[in-house]
Amino acid sequence: MTGDMRKSRNARPITFALRAQVREQIQEMLRDDILENSFSDYVNPLTLVERPRKGIRICIDAGRVNEQMIPDRVKADPIKELLQRFHGSKSITTLDLSSAFLQVPLQRSSRKWTSFQFVNQVYQYKVVPYGFNNSLSVFIRSLDMVLGDCLQVNVVTYVDDVVVHSVCFEDYLRTSRHRVGETHQSRVHNKRK
């Protein structure tokens, strides 16, 4: 972080019709060890993203924090470059990671910058939340650490998708078993469909 930061921003009003959903999601996130109670002197505005057929997602407006954050320049490879890596592949599987950013632990010293208020309580994230400039970069770095050298051969990542591919079915099976086992041991979870 660089520069000076005002202590807090005004919260946005949450309509009463949505408060029960927000309260339920916060309680679930506390149980899942995603959030914790906070005593931070900085509070971000809580904002809700409505998702068709999925309900709401709790997010924070991290605009002021993002202005002061030192940018991490890691980014996803261009999609055209990634698609070229599939040339000749006969077997392909896509894994869509569940709540991608929310699987990456956040350093204790950074947690205070993720705090938000709902009703009369203040909470902060224990994991990398959505809405921060560096969230995607941190997630890409973490996924690269988990997948390691396979990324250069039979595995492609794009944001929260992991694609296992190979020209030979035996290599495909070996890579799939090896990488799925590693992601499971690393507590990276796939969406169940």
N, C-alpha and C positions, 0 to 999 in steps of 0.2 A: 504494500500500500504506500502511496505517496501523498503528500499534502495534508491539509487539515480537513477534518470531517465534522460536520455538525452532528450533534448527539442523536438526533431522531428526526423522523418524518411523520407527518400526520397519517393516521390509518385511513384507509378508504372504508366507507360504510359497506357492510355486508347485509344484504336484504334478509329479513327475518325468515323468508321462505327457504333460504339456503343454509341458514345457521346450523340446523340439525345435521345436515350433510357434512358441513365443515367440521363441526364438533366431533362427529363420528370418525372422519378421516384423520383428524389430529390424534384422537385416542388410539386409532389403529397404528399410526406412525410412532407414537410413544411406545406401544407394545412391541413393535417391530424394530425398535432401537434406531429409528431414523431421526427422531426428534428427542430433545430433552428440555426440561424447564430451564429458563435463562434469567440471568441477572445482568445482562448486557446493558450498557448505557447507550447503545445504538440500536434503533428499531427501524426495520424496513416496512413499508406498507405491504400488507397482505393483499394479494390479488387472486382471483379465481379464473381458471380457464375452463369454459364449458366444452365438453367433448361429446359429439353425437353418440348416443347409445352407450356411453361409458360414464356419464355423470360429470362431476367437476374434478379438477385437479387443483390442489393448493399450490400456489406459486408466490414468490415475493418479487416486488418491484425493486431490483437492485441497482437502479439507475445511478444513484449517487456513489455507491460502492464501486460500480464499474468504472466511473469517471476517474477514481483514484487508484484503481488496480493496475499493477504492472502487467502488461499483456504477455501471455504465453503464445508464441507464434505457431505451435504445432497445430496442424489442421488435417482434415481428411483428404486423401488423394483425390484428384479429379476423377469423376465417374467414368469418363472416356478411357482414362489410363487403366482403371480397375477392370473394365469390361474386356480389354485386350488380354488380360491374364487368363481368361477363360477359353482362349482359342485352343481348339482340339480337345477340350475336356468332354468326357463322356458321362461322368457322374458328378452331380452337383447337389448339395444340400444347404439350405439357408436356415440359420438359427437366429431368431429375433430375441434379443436379450430383454428380460423383464425389468422395467424401471431402471434403465441403464445407469444413469448418473447416481441414483440412490444406492448403488452397490459399492461405491468408492468411499472409504473412510476419509473424513476431513480432519486435518490437524487441529488439536485442541485450541491452539492460539488463533486459528481462523474462524472458529465457530461463532464468536460474538458478532461477526459481520453478517451472519445469516439470520439474525433474530427478527422476529415479527410478533405482533400482538394480536390476539383474538379475544374479544370481550375484555376480561380483566386479567388475563394471563399472558406472559411473554414466553416464547419458545425459541429454540435455535436448533439448527440442523447439526447432526453428528456425521453426516455424509454430504457429498457434493450435491447441492441442490440445482434445480433448473433455474435459469434466469441470470446466471453470472457469466461474464465474458469468457472466463477461463474454464467453465464447466466441461465443454466439449474437449478442450485440449487435455485436461486432466484425465478424462475418461479414455481418450485415445492412448495416452501414455500408459495408463493402467492395463488396458487391454493388450497393448503391445508386450508388456512385461509378462502377462499370463500366457500369451500365445507364442512368444519367443521366435525362434528361428523358422517355425512353420509358416510365418507370414511371408517369407520370401519364396516359398515353394507352392504349397497346396491350400493355403488359407488366405482369404481376402476379408478385410473388415471395412465397413462403411457405416459410420456413426454407431448404431446399436445392432447392426446386422453382422453376423459372422458367416461367411460362405466357405464351405469346404468343397474342393473340386479336384479332379484328377483325370488324366487321360487313361489311366489303368485302374480297373475296379479294385484290385488288391491293394494298391497304394491308397486309394480312396478310403477303403475300410480301415486300414492301418491308421491313417491320419485321423479319421473320424473318431475311432475308439480312443486313440491317444489324446486328442485335443478335447473331446467331450469329457473324458476322465479328468484332465487337468483343470478344465473350467469348473467342473463340479467340485473338485478338491479346493479350488480357489474361491468357492462360494459365489461364482458367477452363475446366475440363474436364467434359464430360457423361459420364454412365455409358453404356457400350455395352451394348445389350440384344439 
